[in-house]
Amino acid sequence: MDIKPLISSVNLKENVIIDCGHIAIFSKDSGYSFGRFGEPSTQEMNTLIIGIELLLHLRKSGHKATLSICLSDLAGITGGNQERSAILNDFKDGIKNPYLPEEYKKALEENSLTVDDVILNLQSKGNEKFKKIIRRVRSNIIKTSEDPANSKNFYKKYNALFLTSDNNDLFSLSTPFLANTNIEDQYFQGDWWKDEDNKIKDSVLSTLPFIRLKKNPIINLYESGGKVLCPATYSGLLSHFDNNVDHIAIYARGDDEFIGEKIIRGVIASNILSDESSRNCIQVIVSKTGKLEVSIIRENEIKHCKCEYEAFTSKISKNISFNNMVVM
């Protein structure tokens, strides 16, 4: 599947960030190793190659495209925050070579690119940034929780319904965009696919990339105790950049079966919780069979998809009940 025409159909900003090649980093006695098995997986390399192809295509089209590679440092950095600070200082000084796998550097060189065409980020840094945003919103909701109109007021402000578990250990949300199932209902000639007993087949995802999210339209972001959940991790990555750039994310299901849903949920959460977030986001997910699932969330699309508070709450009431959640 050639996705270049589809990418070109989106009115992207001049500056485009291409997020690809996300990989784990591990401290060694001398330098670093990358990937769970000491080298990039086939899927990680594939996302980088697709990212490079899109970068070259966009640059030919007049865009200022840059690769963004996120290093997952949550488990492998033995020197803790002191070592992370040293790594981030190197990034600021333009020192990147020690923090890229040799396989990545070779792929760049083969396409006449260098580390200067890459932005590096640590996953932990993005987590910290978005955790602060989550805590601020959550705290504001809790402070005014005695107001009978509290949930409705926050719904109007964010165009999102905020939820928690029965024991208040989760911070979650849903938004009207996820309850708009007209396309999916038309495809299946009814809404029977929403029933819990009906499993969504992988083969459908290339046609209906949002369907798993709409089947369970609740986005879990944060657990009490400070644990940032996967969607918020991607929201954190987006928070490194402002509205002057649009984003293309490239990930593979071979390493994580549900990575597509995690990424899209992160994009939606970022749109809702980040002040004045307004950017086009394209998600390219490589299926286990190599098929490409492409989804597009255009700037302000999440905020402009409206539904009255009472109607929306009614629409997702079954999901709230099934997930043992309550409205904050």
DAMO-V991172 format. One line per field, one symbol per residue. ss: DSSP state (h for helix, s for strand, l for the rest). phi: phi as a letter, one per 40 degrees, with the letter a starting at -180 (. if undefined). burial: # if it has 9 or more other C-alpha atoms within 8 Angstrom, else .. Layout:
BEGIN
ss: ???
phi: ???
burial: ???
END
This chain:
BEGIN
ss: lllhhhhhllllllssssslllsssssllllssslllllllhhhhhhhhhhhhhhhhhhhlllssssssssslllllllhhhhhhhhhhhhhllllhhhllhhhhhhhhhllllhhhssssshhhhhhhhhhhhhhhhhhhhhllllllhhhhhhhhhllsssssllllssssslhhhhllhhhhhhhlllhhhlllllllhhhllllllhhhhhlllssssslllsslhhhhhhhhhllllllssssssssllllllhhhhhhhhhhhhhhhlllllllsssssslllllsssssslllhhhhllllhhhhhhhlhhhhhhllsssl
phi: .ccdcccccccccccbbbcagdacbbcbdbgbbbgcbgaccdccccccccccdcdccccccgcccbcbbcccbcbccccgccccccccccdccgcbdcbbcdccccccccbfbbcccbbbbcdcccdccccccdccccccccdbcccdcdcccccccbfabcbacdcgcbbbaaaddcccbdccccccfibcccddcccccdcccccbcccccccbcbbcbabdhgcccddcccdcccccbbccbbbbbbbbcccadbccccccccccccccccdfcaacbbbbbccccgccbbbbbcdgcccccbaddcccdccbdccccccfbbcc
burial: ...........##.#############....####...##..##########.##.###...###########..##.....##...#.##....#...##..##.###...###..##############.##..##..#...#....##..###.########...########.##....##..#....#..........###..######..#######....############.....##########....################..#.#########...#####.#.##.##.....#..##..#..###...##.#
END
